[in-house]
Amino acid sequence: MSLVKLYDTTLRDGTQAEDISLLVEDKVRIARKLDELGIQYIEGGWPGSNPKDVAFFKDIKKEKLRQAKIAAFGSTRRAKVTPDKDNNIVTLIKAEADAITIFGKTWDFHVREALRISLEENLELIYDSLEYLKKHAPEVFYDAEHFFDGYKANPDYAIKTLKAAEEANVDCIILCDTNGGTMPFEVAEIIKAVKEQIKTPLGIHAHNDSECAVANSLHAVDLGIVQVQGTINGFGERCGNANLCSIIPALKIKMAKECISDEQMRHLRELSRFVYELANISPDKHQAYVGNSAFAHKGGVHVSAIQRHPETYEHMRPERVGNCTRVLVSDLSGRSNILAKAEEFNINLDSKDPVTLEILDNIKEMENRGYQFEGAEASFELLMKKALGTHRKFFTVLGFRVIDEKRGEDQKPLAEATIMVRVGGKVEHTAAEGSGPVNALDNAIRKALEKFYPKLKEVKLLDYKVRVLPAGQGTASSTRVLIESGDRHTRWGTVGVSDNIIDASYQALIDSIDFKLHKSEEQE
């Protein structure tokens, strides 16, 4: 198999999508998952554009990634400013990333109308910026912005911009379909023409405005492109970017191109759902390869056939991407995907055991109520332990009360939580304040339990997300709360669902503490 390198830009280009905003902590968590999947390059952001991206490059240095290289993104120098005096270029170098990617203008229309400089001056911007960066960065990539539109408008000049990058000795030149309107047959013709004149390794960066981003990326690889840029779930501005969740299995299974290992690819659906959860967006059930409906069958001939030979109505084995066959109308509904999920968490369930079948039905009922365990692995593990009788009850909550009070129009609300817990034969009744009702409840729970379990002092609530579940109930709708907690060594996610947001938060908080206590006991 020939190697194709994957370059993920979810943390930069993906966050330009409408309705998507990621905290620095979210970006670090996603970077860890991308690294585990085997992605070769992770574009962390544009350090010269905002403080959040500067913070990401600082925080990601603390992470011990397995193999992924972190890339910083920026632009060519400004006109009439040398690279060493250009703040964007200087900030890119200060980020101390493993690779630097900058974009420059390829389309003569953009050079004249956007930059308002001469075509020759633009070539100097490209060469000077890249030549300077090559002296200060381990790897340098050049994104030829609007390349395909630029080539169609003025092929000679478009090639000149690539040659300027090649003369600067960049490591890879990425051909960008920035407006997303190029057709696959055009991509093929243009790449063939480029390869006759450019010897530097080439990459592809496609947008999805004409629903061709994945097709264009795969076509480019078939023609010898060695780097594919894209995002998880196709997140991106306007209609999105090329979807790596479709590109990766297509490369591996359909085209026999090496990019990640078979074992890593089995976590593709898990990663897809993880990113959806952190972005606080409902997953697309009809998404190819990783969606809930990608391998779902509804009654009749299809079900009968796939039970004998799945290949009759499935183009590949879903397990290869961490998905599973689902039968929508029969008493088998939901069992296979729950069994697959249990296997992901190293919990061995026998599908034929009556007790196991009862457990699976309970989990299915919970998911119907709105529970999702992607991003909440700790809650899932606790659920399995309770069902299998291996869960130890460290404490019992006898009751709690949360007060949220505003004493004046210009005053901040005051939150206070009171809780009563029993540990063994002892009852602890305590109260705590917080910056909000959930924070107050978290403080009260841990204050009550820390004297019995001092290790809980290590636990910090790192992230808190709320999603209103679609039920047409307005303010009475159910909510799902996803909490990320952590200590000095690891992080874990928990989930709660209720029509009362405090109750949903309470469920997730209790699971978080319970999980910490079980892990501490296992390590002793």
Disulfide bonds with the S-S distance in Angstrom:
none
